[in-house]
Structures are given as C-alpha cells and as structure tokens.
Amino acid sequence: MRRYIYLLVLSLVLLLAGCAGEEARPIRLGMLPITDNLPFWVAEEKGYFAQLGVKVKLVGFDSALKRDAAITGGQIDGALGDILAVSLLNNGGTKVKIVSLGQGVTAEEGRFSILAAPNSNITSLQDLKGVGIGCSLKTIQEYVLDNLLTSNGFREEEIKKIAIPDMSLRFSSLLEGSVKAAILPDPLAALAETKGAPLLLDDTQENISQTVIYFREDILKRDTDAVRKIMRAYAQAVQDIMADPDAFNNILATKARTPEEVLVSKEHGMRLLFSPPTLPGEDQIQRVQQWMVRRGLLARPFAYADLVESRVLNP
C-alpha cells in the first residue's frame, strides 16, 4: 500500500514538473536580419515581453529557407515572413496562420526597389524591356517585380529575369555590372543607391508587398493569450520607433546588419515606417495567391480564413 501511494505521489510530482516545464518554455520566433523585424528586437531590448508576462526567444536565421524549415520542423513557433511563404507552408502541410501585417499597411512601408547598375547607361524603366533583371524566383520579390513592371506597361514577354536568389550576391553583381538591373529590399537597396546605382522604380506609390507575422496553428490553439501579449509588446515597440526612429540605429546595425553609411546618409529612399498590428485585407491575400496560381506554385487559392487568424487582434 505504501509503495502504491509512493508511486502515485511520484507520478503526480513528475506530471506537475512536466506541466511547469511546458509553461516555462518560451515562444520561439524566427528572425531574419531585415529591418521589418525591428519592433521585435526593440520589444526585447525594452523588456516589453517580460513586463507582459510572456517568455519569448528570438532565434536568428540567415535565410528564409532555413527559417521555414525550422517552423516546419517545430524548432520555432512563429516568424515574420510574407503571404507567399505562408501559402507555401500551408500547401506543404505545415499549418500556420497570419495574425497581423508586419510592414505594408501603407505603401511607404517595407520598400522594394528596381535599380540599374552604375555605368549601365540604363536611365529609365522603359530601358529594361528585354533586359535581364537579377531576382529571386518564386518569391515575393518576383511577385513585386512582375506587378511593378506590368502596371507600368510591360508585357510579360518583355520581362526578363536572371535567377540570383542570394541577395548579397545580387547586390554585388549589380554594383559590378554583371547584371544590368536588379530588385532589392532595404537596406541593400539603400546601400546600392549610396554607391551610385540609379533607382528606376520602387513600390512606395502602390501598396504591392506586405510582410506578415504568423504562428503555427498548434501554438495559436494552445496559447492564444501568449500570442496576444506578443502582439501588444510589438505595438508598444512600434510606438517607440515612430516617436524616434533614429534611436534604434544600434539595433539596426547589429541585428539587421544595416551598414553605417546607410544609417548616417539621407541620400537614399529607405525610411523606417511601421504601423500598429493590423489584419491583412482579403484582397491582399488573394492578389498574391492568384499570382502563385498563374506561376504554378499553387493549384488553387486558400480561403482567407484558412490563412488568417483574426482572434489574436480581435478577441
């Protein structure tokens, strides 16, 4: 009898310890070295996650491919990416849902730019017809490139692309002139401008691209309250950034790898603009997916409710 009671008590102790360990595990967010993630780094530095009683671990990745592999394998619970990546994850069987836009609430946020190589003699957008443009194919960058050029009168057959998925290599290829043009996000686009690459067009006039904050569906079901606290901390950090964007240059330099010459120069179009957490519109989701269907990346679009979890921002 005593042995039975002992085993019962031991089992309860182990069960409670396991529950406590599960509660203590932080929510892990995948971070690429891009300016879009600044509110998360600010929230961490300011202690906003801890103040709200949620444990968060920001995990760095060098590429979106590695980040998406980590979320598929369960090594991370959420990330900031784009609608295309969320659609591909779900299409591959990894159930994730968007809880908010990151950048792209307004057109000015999260700039993509088409630039010409220095000394390329390309001076206008129309000079790009039939010219190979450095790009990462089957990504949000190709989506932006197609939309920018077709909305400016290009026929699809006039848009030529050179596959250079590595952004650093694309940047150096542009400056060296081995490609005559390329599409780049900030801060690489801003750095290219400071080094003499002419800006031909960017997406700050037409709101084409959005980054999104998304989580694994199992995390959303198990711990919705923790995700709500994360987004509250994110919102606090956005307020801080918009009150004084230059106050966080040290974070941009170390975490987003933003070059010093970009931070101190105003001779480029990069601006730090963020909006409070906001749900994406159905049109923003569908526009990306329709492009993916045309490109053969999806057989059919997902429904809005399949990709977006509204209860985090709207309890």
C-alpha positions in Angstrom: 0.0 0.0 0.0 2.8 2.4 1.0 4.6 1.5 -2.3 1.4 2.3 -4.2 1.0 5.7 -2.5 4.6 6.5 -3.1 4.3 5.7 -6.8 1.1 7.7 -7.1 2.8 10.8 -5.4 5.9 10.4 -7.6 3.7 10.3 -10.7 1.9 13.5 -9.6 5.2 15.2 -8.9 6.6 14.3 -12.3 3.3 15.3 -14.0 3.4 18.7 -12.3 7.0 19.2 -13.1 6.3 18.4 -16.8 3.5 20.9 -16.9 5.7 23.5 -15.2 8.4 22.9 -17.8 5.9 23.2 -20.6 4.6 26.5 -19.2 8.2 27.8 -18.9 9.1 27.1 -22.5 9.4 30.3 -24.4 7.6 31.0 -27.6 10.4 31.0 -30.3 10.2 33.5 -33.1 12.4 33.2 -36.3 14.2 36.4 -37.1 15.9 37.3 -40.4 18.4 40.2 -40.5 15.9 42.6 -42.0 14.6 46.0 -40.9 11.0 44.6 -40.8 11.8 42.8 -37.5 12.9 45.9 -35.7 9.8 46.1 -33.4 10.5 42.6 -32.1 14.1 43.5 -31.2 13.0 46.7 -29.6 10.4 44.9 -27.5 13.1 42.5 -26.4 15.5 45.3 -25.5 12.9 47.3 -23.7 11.7 44.3 -21.7 8.1 44.6 -23.0 7.7 40.8 -23.3 8.7 40.2 -19.7 6.5 43.1 -18.5 3.5 41.4 -20.1 4.4 38.1 -18.6 5.3 36.2 -21.8 8.5 34.4 -22.4 9.9 34.9 -26.0 13.1 33.8 -27.6 14.2 35.5 -30.8 16.0 33.0 -33.0 18.2 34.3 -35.8 18.3 32.8 -39.3 20.4 33.8 -42.4 17.8 32.8 -44.9 14.1 32.4 -45.3 14.7 28.8 -46.5 16.3 27.9 -43.1 13.6 29.8 -41.2 10.8 27.9 -43.0 12.5 24.6 -42.4 12.7 25.4 -38.7 9.0 26.2 -38.5 8.1 23.1 -40.4 10.2 21.0 -38.0 8.8 22.7 -34.9 12.1 24.3 -33.9 10.3 27.7 -33.9 6.7 28.7 -33.3 6.3 31.8 -35.4 8.0 34.3 -37.6 7.8 37.4 -39.8 7.6 36.5 -43.5 5.3 37.1 -46.4 2.0 35.9 -47.7 3.7 33.8 -50.4 5.7 31.9 -47.7 2.6 31.3 -45.6 0.7 29.9 -48.6 3.6 27.6 -49.5 3.9 26.4 -45.9 0.2 25.5 -45.7 0.4 24.0 -49.2 3.2 21.7 -47.9 1.2 20.6 -44.9 2.7 22.9 -42.2 -0.4 24.7 -40.8 0.4 28.3 -40.0 -1.8 31.4 -39.7 -1.2 35.1 -40.1 -2.1 37.2 -37.0 -1.1 40.6 -38.3 0.6 42.5 -41.1 4.2 43.5 -40.4 5.1 46.1 -42.9 3.0 47.1 -45.9 -0.1 48.5 -44.1 0.8 51.6 -46.2 2.7 51.7 -49.5 5.6 53.5 -48.0 6.5 50.7 -45.6 8.9 48.0 -46.5 10.3 49.2 -49.8 11.4 47.0 -52.7 13.4 48.8 -55.4 14.4 48.2 -59.0 17.8 49.6 -59.6 20.2 49.9 -62.6 23.8 49.0 -62.4 26.2 52.1 -62.2 27.5 52.9 -65.7 25.0 50.7 -67.3 23.5 53.5 -69.4 20.0 52.5 -68.2 18.3 55.7 -67.3 14.6 54.9 -67.4 12.3 52.0 -66.7 11.5 51.5 -70.3 15.2 50.7 -70.9 14.6 47.5 -69.0 12.4 45.8 -71.7 14.2 42.6 -72.6 17.0 43.3 -70.1 17.9 40.6 -67.6 17.0 41.7 -64.1 18.6 40.0 -61.1 15.8 38.4 -58.9 15.0 35.6 -56.6 12.4 33.5 -58.5 9.2 32.1 -57.0 9.4 34.6 -54.1 7.7 37.8 -53.1 10.5 39.7 -54.9 9.5 38.2 -58.2 5.9 38.9 -57.4 6.7 42.6 -56.8 8.9 42.8 -59.9 6.1 41.4 -62.1 3.5 43.7 -60.6 5.6 46.8 -60.8 6.6 46.3 -64.4 3.2 45.1 -65.8 1.5 48.1 -64.0 3.9 50.3 -65.9 3.1 48.9 -69.4 5.4 45.9 -69.7 4.1 42.8 -71.4 5.0 39.5 -69.6 7.3 38.5 -72.5 9.2 41.8 -72.1 10.2 41.0 -68.5 13.4 39.0 -68.4 14.8 37.7 -65.2 18.2 36.3 -64.0 17.9 34.0 -61.1 20.2 35.2 -58.2 18.5 34.0 -55.0 21.3 35.2 -52.7 20.6 38.9 -52.1 24.2 39.7 -51.2 25.4 38.2 -54.4 22.7 40.0 -56.3 23.8 43.3 -54.7 27.4 42.8 -55.6 26.5 41.6 -59.2 24.6 44.8 -59.6 27.4 47.1 -58.5 30.0 45.1 -60.6 27.7 45.4 -63.6 27.5 41.6 -64.2 23.7 42.2 -64.2 22.4 45.5 -65.6 19.5 45.7 -63.1 18.2 44.0 -60.0 15.4 44.2 -57.5 16.5 44.6 -53.9 14.8 45.2 -50.5 16.2 47.7 -48.0 18.8 48.1 -46.6 20.6 46.7 -49.6 18.6 48.9 -52.0 19.6 51.9 -50.0 23.2 50.9 -49.9 23.2 50.4 -53.7 21.8 53.9 -54.1 24.6 55.4 -52.0 27.1 53.6 -54.2 25.7 55.0 -57.4 23.0 52.6 -58.6 20.2 54.6 -60.1 16.7 53.9 -58.7 14.3 53.2 -61.5 11.2 52.4 -59.6 10.0 51.3 -56.1 6.8 50.1 -54.6 6.2 53.1 -52.3 3.5 54.5 -54.6 1.5 51.3 -55.0 0.9 49.0 -52.0 2.0 45.7 -53.6 4.0 43.9 -50.9 3.3 43.1 -47.3 5.3 41.2 -44.7 3.1 39.2 -42.2 3.5 37.9 -38.7 2.5 34.2 -38.5 2.4 31.4 -36.0 2.0 27.6 -36.1 -1.7 26.7 -35.7 -1.0 24.4 -32.7 0.6 27.3 -30.8 -2.4 29.6 -31.6 -4.8 26.9 -30.3 -2.7 26.1 -27.2 -1.6 29.6 -26.1 -3.6 32.3 -27.8 -3.2 34.6 -24.8 0.6 34.5 -25.1 0.5 35.4 -28.8 -1.8 38.3 -27.9 0.8 39.6 -25.4 3.5 39.3 -28.0 1.5 41.5 -30.3 0.8 44.0 -27.5 4.6 44.2 -26.9 5.1 44.6 -30.7 2.6 47.5 -30.7 4.4 49.2 -27.8 7.7 48.9 -29.7 6.1 50.4 -32.9 5.1 53.5 -30.8 8.7 53.9 -29.6 10.1 53.5 -33.1 7.7 56.0 -34.7 8.4 58.5 -31.9 12.2 58.5 -32.6 13.3 56.3 -35.5 17.0 57.2 -35.1 17.1 55.9 -31.5 17.5 52.3 -32.6 20.3 52.6 -35.1 22.4 50.3 -32.8 19.9 47.5 -33.2 19.6 48.0 -36.9 23.4 47.8 -37.2 23.8 44.7 -35.1 20.6 42.7 -35.8 19.5 43.9 -39.3 23.1 44.3 -40.4 22.3 47.8 -41.7 25.6 49.4 -42.9 26.7 52.5 -41.1 26.8 54.5 -44.3 23.1 53.8 -44.8 22.2 54.8 -41.3 24.0 58.2 -41.5 23.1 59.0 -45.1 19.8 60.5 -46.3 20.8 60.1 -50.0 18.5 57.1 -50.4 14.8 56.2 -50.2 14.8 53.9 -47.1 12.6 55.1 -44.3 11.7 53.4 -41.0 7.9 53.3 -41.0 5.8 50.9 -39.0 2.1 50.7 -38.3 0.3 49.2 -35.3 -0.8 45.5 -35.6 -3.4 45.2 -38.4 -5.0 42.3 -40.1 -4.4 41.9 -43.8 -7.2 42.6 -46.2 -8.8 39.7 -48.2 -7.7 41.5 -51.4 -4.0 41.5 -50.3 -4.2 37.7 -49.6 -6.0 36.9 -52.9 -3.7 39.0 -55.1 -0.6 37.1 -54.0 -2.3 33.7 -54.4 -3.7 34.5 -57.8 -0.2 35.3 -59.0 1.0 32.0 -57.4 -1.6 30.0 -59.2 -0.6 31.6 -62.5 3.0 30.7 -61.8 2.1 27.1 -60.9 3.1 27.5 -57.2 -0.5 26.7 -56.0 -3.1 24.5 -57.6 -5.9 26.8 -56.1 -6.1 29.7 -53.7 -6.7 29.1 -50.0 -9.7 30.8 -48.4 -8.9 33.9 -46.3 -10.0 32.1 -43.0 -7.5 29.3 -43.8 -4.6 31.6 -43.7 -5.6 34.4 -41.2 -6.4 34.1 -37.5 -8.4 37.2 -36.5 -8.9 36.3 -32.8 -5.5 37.5 -31.7 -6.1 41.1 -32.6 -9.9 40.9 -32.2 -10.6 38.7 -29.2 
